[in-house]
Amino acid sequence: MTSVQTVVLSRDTDAVQIPAGNVVTLPAGSEVDITQTLGGTYTVIAQGGLFRIGAKDADALGLKADEKVGRTFGEGDLVNESMVWETLRSCYDPEIPVNIVDLGLVYDMGIEPLPTGNRKVFVKMTLTAPGCGMGATIAGDAQQKVLMLPGVEDASVEIVWDPPWHQSMITAEGRKLLGIE
């Protein structure tokens, strides 16, 4: 979503303050401007600040949550690298309308077999700035989405700082979306 939509919250709503990462409650009756709806989450301006509202609270915005973000995989499919990369492309920094893969934030991804026959997925990613308080929120979003893939029993998303992120890591698609190329 690129246009701003103003709505009134129908109930008290949990939100994550951007960029601090603090969880707050926006009270029912608050007027909010929805500025981004990507990856199943909502970025809003409220009370003079920027906040991220999760899919579970879409109803408070008068919206229906997109329960299946990204492609649905067939029954009997077992997770593979393509599925993980596609899923990570459904994760967004709430301040930037580009997914974490195209932003160049994902440094490594792997899949390991487990004794149960299922898989463990590990991801190493960074953030655009070391002081960003949204790291745990973004990593948690990625982890939860990866855990929903077929055959994934365990997933870890680790935030790393080496090498430091810089704009040259943004993919051609990301640059196009940001209008910098």
NUMARTI-101121 format. One record per residue: x, z, y of N, C-alpha, C, CB in turn. Coordinates in steps of 0.1 Angstrom, whole numbers, padded with zeros to 4 digits, always signed. Atoms other than C-alpha are relative to their C-alpha. Glycine has a CB too. Layout:
XZYXZYXZYXZY;...
end
This chain:
+0008+0000-0012+0000+0000+0000+0009+0000+0012-0010+0012+0000;-0008+0000-0012+0014-0009+0034-0007+0004+0012+0006-0014+0002;+0007-0004-0012-0014-0001+0058-0003+0015-0001-0013-0008+0001;+0003-0014-0001-0023+0034+0069-0015+0002-0001+0006+0007+0013;+0014-0003+0001-0056+0049+0058-0001+0015+0003-0005-0003-0015;+0002-0014-0003-0069+0081+0073-0012+0005-0008-0003+0001+0015;+0010-0006+0007-0089+0104+0051+0000+0015+0003+0002-0002-0016;+0001-0014-0002-0101+0140+0051+0000+0006-0014-0013+0005+0007;-0002-0006+0014-0090+0162+0021-0013+0007-0003+0011+0010+0000;+0013-0006+0005-0121+0173+0001+0002+0014-0006-0006-0009-0010;-0003-0014+0006-0104+0204-0013+0015+0003+0003-0003+0000-0015;-0014-0004-0001-0072+0224-0010+0008-0008-0010+0002+0015-0003;-0008+0009+0008-0044+0202-0023+0015+0004+0000-0002-0014+0005;-0014-0003+0001-0009+0209-0035+0008-0013+0005+0005+0004-0014;-0008+0011-0005+0017+0187-0018+0015+0004+0001-0005-0005+0014;-0014-0003-0001+0055+0185-0017+0004-0005+0014+0008-0007-0011;-0005+0003-0013+0070+0186+0018+0012-0009-0001+0003+0012+0008;-0011+0010+0000+0093+0156+0025+0008+0002+0013-0005-0014-0001;-0009+0001+0012+0123+0158+0026+0004+0013-0006+0012-0008+0005;-0004-0013+0004+0126+0195+0021-0002+0003-0015-0006+0011+0008;+0004-0002+0014+0109+0195-0014-0008+0013-0002+0013+0001-0008;+0008-0013+0001+0089+0227-0007-0014-0004-0004+0000+0008+0013;+0014+0002+0004+0055+0229-0024-0009+0008+0010-0003+0004-0015;+0009-0007-0009+0027+0237+0001-0014-0004-0004+0003-0005+0015;+0014+0003+0002-0011+0237+0001-0006-0005+0013-0008+0012-0006;+0007+0005-0012-0028+0214+0025-0015+0004-0002+0001-0016+0001;+0014-0005+0002-0063+0229+0032-0010-0011+0001-0002+0010+0011;+0012+0008+0000-0096+0213+0026-0004-0003+0015-0012+0006-0008;+0004+0003-0013-0108+0195+0057+0011-0006+0009-0006+0012+0007;-0012+0006-0008-0073+0184+0068-0001-0015+0000+0013+0005-0006;-0001+0015-0001-0071+0149+0081+0014-0004-0003-0004-0005+0015;-0014+0005+0004-0042+0130+0065+0000-0015+0001+0003+0004-0014;-0002+0014+0000-0029+0095+0069+0008-0004-0012+0008-0005+0013;-0007+0005+0012-0020+0078+0036+0009-0011+0004-0010-0004-0011;-0010+0010-0005+0012+0058+0043+0006-0008-0012+0011+0006+0008;-0006+0007+0012+0023+0049+0007-0008+0004-0012+0015+0003-0001;+0006-0003+0013+0006+0046-0027+0007-0008-0010-0016-0003+0000;-0008+0007+0010+0032+0036-0052+0003+0009-0011+0013-0005+0007;-0004-0007+0012+0040+0047-0087-0009+0011-0004+0013+0006+0002;+0010-0010+0004+0008+0068-0090+0001+0013+0009+0003+0004-0014;+0000-0011-0009+0017+0091-0061-0003-0005+0014+0014+0007+0000;+0004+0003-0014+0007+0093-0024+0008+0007+0010-0015+0003+0001;-0007-0006-0011+0027+0098+0007-0009+0001+0012+0013-0008+0003;+0010-0002-0011+0007+0112+0036+0007+0007+0011-0012+0009-0005;-0004-0007-0012+0013+0124+0071-0012+0010+0003+0002-0010+0013;+0010-0010-0003-0005+0157+0078+0008+0012+0007-0006+0006-0014;-0006-0012-0007+0001+0187+0101+0013-0003+0006+0001+0012-0009;-0013+0004-0007+0029+0167+0119+0011-0002-0010+0003+0011+0009;-0011+0002+0009+0049+0163+0087-0004-0011-0011+0004+0013-0007;+0002+0010+0011+0053+0140+0057+0000+0008-0013+0012-0010+0000;+0002-0007+0013+0041+0151+0022-0003-0010-0011-0012+0010+0002;+0002+0008+0012+0039+0137-0013-0011+0007-0008+0012-0002-0009;+0011-0005+0008+0006+0142-0032+0000-0007-0014-0014-0001+0007;-0001+0006+0013+0006+0137-0070-0013-0006-0004+0004+0011-0010;+0012+0007+0006-0018+0116-0091-0011+0010-0003+0004-0008-0012;+0011-0009+0004-0037+0147-0103-0009+0005+0012+0007+0013-0006;+0008-0004-0012-0049+0153-0067-0005-0012+0007+0008+0008+0009;+0005+0012-0006-0060+0117-0060-0014+0002+0005+0001-0012-0009;+0014-0002-0004-0096+0129-0059-0002+0007+0013-0007+0008-0011;+0000-0007-0012-0089+0151-0030+0001-0009+0012+0010+0011+0001;-0002+0010-0010-0080+0120-0011-0011-0010+0000+0014-0008-0002;+0011+0010+0002-0112+0102-0022+0004-0012-0008-0005-0004+0013;-0005+0011+0008-0092+0080-0046-0001+0003-0015+0015-0003+0004;+0000-0002+0014-0092+0075-0083+0015-0002-0004-0010-0010-0008;-0014+0000+0004-0058+0082-0099+0002-0012-0010+0004+0013-0007;-0004+0010+0010-0041+0053-0117+0007+0007-0011+0009-0011+0007;-0005-0008+0011-0037+0070-0150+0011-0007-0008-0011+0003-0009;-0011+0007+0007-0015+0043-0165+0008-0008+0010-0006-0009-0011;-0009+0007-0010+0012+0033-0140+0010-0008-0008+0007+0010+0010;-0009+0008+0007+0032+0004-0153-0008-0006-0012+0012+0007-0005;+0006+0007+0011+0026-0016-0185-0003+0010-0012+0010-0010-0005;+0003-0008+0012+0009-0001-0216+0006-0007-0012-0016+0001-0002;-0007+0005+0011+0029-0006-0247-0009+0001-0013+0013+0007-0002;+0008+0000+0012+0014-0014-0281+0002+0012-0009+0003-0013-0007;-0001-0010+0009+0007+0011-0307+0010-0004-0011-0014+0004-0007;-0011+0003+0010+0036+0013-0332+0013-0004+0006-0005-0010-0009;-0013+0004-0007+0061+0002-0306+0009+0012+0001-0003-0005+0015;-0009-0011-0002+0092+0023-0304+0008-0003+0012+0010+0002-0013;-0007+0002-0013+0109+0029-0271+0013-0008-0002+0003+0014+0006;-0012+0007-0001+0136+0005-0262+0005+0000+0015-0001-0015-0005;-0006-0001-0014+0159+0000-0231-0009-0007+0010+0014-0006+0000;+0009+0008-0009+0135-0026-0216-0012+0009+0005-0005-0013-0006;+0011-0009-0004+0106-0001-0217+0004+0011+0009-0006+0006-0013;-0005-0011-0009+0127+0026-0201+0002-0005+0014+0012+0007-0006;-0003+0005-0013+0139+0004-0173-0013-0004+0007+0009-0013-0001;+0013+0004-0006+0103-0009-0167-0007+0013+0005-0009-0007-0010;+0006-0013-0004+0091+0027-0166+0006+0006+0013+0000+0010-0011;-0007-0005-0011+0118+0038-0142-0003-0008+0013+0015+0000-0002;+0004+0009-0012+0107+0009-0119-0014+0005+0006-0001-0014-0004;+0012-0005-0005+0074+0028-0115+0002+0013+0007-0010+0002-0011;-0004-0013-0008+0092+0058-0098+0005-0004+0013+0010+0008-0009;-0003+0003-0014+0095+0058-0061+0005+0012+0008-0012-0006+0007;-0003-0010-0010+0112+0078-0034-0012-0001+0010+0014-0004+0008;+0012+0001-0008+0082+0088-0013+0002-0004+0014-0006+0014+0000;-0003+0005-0013+0099+0077+0019+0003-0014+0001+0011+0008+0007;-0005+0014+0000+0110+0043+0008-0009-0008-0010+0015-0001-0004;+0008+0008+0009+0087+0016-0007+0007-0009-0010-0010-0008+0009;-0008+0008+0010+0112+0005-0033+0003+0010-0011+0014-0005+0006;-0002-0009+0011+0115+0019-0068+0015+0004-0001-0005-0007-0013;-0013-0006+0001+0145+0040-0078+0010-0009-0007-0001+0013-0008;-0009+0009+0007+0160+0012-0100+0005-0010+0011-0007-0008-0012;-0004+0010-0010+0159-0014-0072+0007+0006+0012-0012-0008+0005;-0007-0007-0011+0172+0012-0047+0015+0002-0005-0006+0013+0003;-0014-0002+0005+0203+0014-0070+0003+0015-0003+0010-0005+0010;-0002-0014+0002+0197+0051-0077+0003+0004-0015-0012+0008+0005;-0002-0003+0014+0198+0049-0115+0014-0005-0004-0011-0006-0009;-0013+0004+0004+0234+0049-0127+0002-0003-0015+0010+0011+0004;-0002+0001+0014+0230+0052-0164-0012+0004-0008+0012+0009-0005;+0011-0003+0008+0204+0052-0191+0004-0003-0015-0013-0009+0004;-0003+0002+0015+0206+0056-0229-0011+0006-0008+0014+0007-0003;+0010-0005+0009+0185+0062-0259+0008+0004-0013-0010-0011-0004;-0006-0005+0012+0196+0083-0289-0010+0003-0010+0008+0013+0003;+0009-0004+0011+0179+0087-0323+0000+0015-0003+0003-0008-0013;+0001-0014+0004+0167+0121-0333-0003+0001-0015-0011+0007+0008;+0002-0002+0015+0165+0135-0369-0015-0002-0003+0004+0013-0004;+0015+0002+0002+0126+0133-0365-0004-0015-0001-0007+0007+0010;+0003+0014-0001+0128+0095-0362-0004-0004+0014-0012-0003-0010;+0003+0003-0013+0118+0097-0326+0013-0001+0008-0008+0011+0007;-0012+0003-0009+0142+0092-0296+0001+0010+0011-0001-0014+0005;-0003-0007-0012+0158+0111-0268+0005-0010+0010+0011+0012-0002;-0004+0009-0011+0162+0092-0235+0007+0009+0010-0012-0007+0006;-0007-0007-0011+0188+0103-0209+0002-0010+0011+0013+0006-0005;-0001+0008-0012+0190+0090-0174+0009+0008+0010-0014-0003+0007;-0008-0006-0010+0217+0097-0148-0004-0008+0013+0015-0001-0003;+0004+0007-0013+0206+0090-0112+0005+0008+0012-0015-0001+0001;-0004-0007-0012+0215+0099-0077-0011-0001+0011+0013-0007+0006;+0010+0001-0011+0197+0101-0043+0007-0007+0011-0005+0014+0004;-0006+0007-0011+0202+0083-0011+0008+0009+0009-0011-0007+0009;-0008-0010-0008+0215+0115+0006+0001+0013-0008-0007+0003+0013;-0002-0013+0008+0230+0147-0010-0009+0011+0004+0014+0004+0002;+0009-0011-0004+0208+0170+0011-0015-0002-0002+0002+0002+0014;+0015+0003+0002+0175+0154+0000-0006+0010-0009-0001-0014-0006;+0007-0010+0008+0152+0181-0012-0010-0006-0010-0007+0009+0009;+0009+0006+0009+0131+0156-0031+0006-0004-0013-0006-0013+0007;-0007+0004+0013+0156+0151-0059-0007+0005-0012+0014+0006+0000;+0007-0006+0012+0139+0175-0083-0014-0007-0002-0002+0015+0001;+0013+0006+0001+0105+0159-0076+0001-0014-0005-0007-0001+0014;-0002+0014+0005+0118+0123-0081+0004+0000-0014+0010-0007+0009;-0005-0001+0013+0137+0133-0112-0011+0004-0010+0012+0009-0001;+0011-0005+0008+0107+0152-0126-0010-0011-0003-0006+0012+0006;+0009+0011+0002+0085+0122-0120+0005-0010-0010-0003-0007+0014;-0006+0009+0010+0109+0099-0139+0000+0006-0014+0015-0003+0004;+0000-0006+0013+0112+0124-0167-0014+0000-0007+0005+0014+0001;+0014-0001+0006+0074+0128-0172-0004-0014-0004-0009+0005+0011;+0004+0014+0004+0069+0090-0172+0007-0005-0012+0002-0010+0012;-0008+0004+0011+0097+0084-0197-0005+0008-0013+0015+0004+0002;+0006-0008+0012+0082+0112-0220-0013-0006-0005-0002+0014+0004;+0013+0006+0005+0050+0092-0222+0002-0013-0007-0009-0003+0012;-0003+0012+0008+0068+0062-0238-0001+0002-0015+0014-0005+0004;+0002-0002+0015+0061+0056-0275+0013+0004-0007-0005-0012-0006;-0012-0004+0008+0085+0075-0298+0010+0009+0008+0007-0012-0005;-0009-0009-0007+0101+0096-0270-0004+0014-0002+0000-0004+0015;+0002-0014+0003+0104+0132-0281+0006+0009+0011+0005+0003-0013;-0007-0008-0010+0128+0144-0254+0006-0010+0011+0012+0008-0007;-0005+0008-0011+0140+0131-0220+0007+0009+0010-0011-0009+0007;-0007-0007-0010+0165+0143-0195+0004-0009+0011+0013+0008-0005;-0003+0007-0011+0170+0131-0160+0010+0009+0009-0012-0005+0009;-0010-0008-0007+0202+0143-0144+0004-0006+0013+0013+0002-0009;-0004+0005-0013+0211+0140-0107+0015+0002+0001-0008+0007+0012;-0014+0000-0001+0247+0131-0102+0004-0006+0014+0007-0009-0011;-0004+0004-0013+0267+0124-0070+0013-0009+0000+0003+0012+0008;-0012+0008+0001+0296+0103-0083-0003-0012-0008+0012+0008-0006;-0005+0003-0014+0299+0076-0072-0011+0002+0010+0005-0015+0001;+0010-0002-0010+0282+0083-0039-0008-0013+0002+0007+0004+0014;+0009+0011-0002+0252+0060-0032+0003-0006+0013-0015+0004-0001;+0000+0007-0013+0254+0033-0005-0008-0012-0001+0015-0003+0004;+0010+0011-0001+0232+0004+0006+0004-0012-0009-0002-0004+0014;-0004+0011+0008+0253-0021-0013-0005+0000-0015+0015-0002+0000;+0005-0002+0013+0238-0007-0045-0015-0005-0002+0001+0015-0004;+0014+0004+0000+0203-0019-0036+0000-0014-0006-0006+0000+0014;+0001+0013+0006+0193-0049-0058-0005-0010+0010-0009+0000-0012;+0005+0011-0009+0184-0083-0043-0015+0002+0002+0002-0014-0007;+0014-0002-0001+0147-0075-0050-0003+0012+0010-0007+0003-0014;+0002-0012-0009+0150-0041-0032+0003-0004+0014+0010+0011-0004;-0003+0005-0014+0167-0058-0002-0011-0008+0006+0014-0008+0000;+0011+0008-0005+0139-0083+0000-0012+0009+0004-0004-0010-0012;+0011-0008-0003+0113-0056-0001+0002+0008+0013-0003+0010-0011;-0003-0007-0012+0131-0037+0027+0003-0009+0012+0013+0009-0003;-0002+0009-0011+0136-0068+0047+0015+0000+0006-0009+0003+0011;-0014-0001-0005+0174-0064+0049+0008-0012-0005+0007+0013-0004;-0007+0012+0004+0183-0098+0034-0009-0012+0001+0005+0001-0014;
end
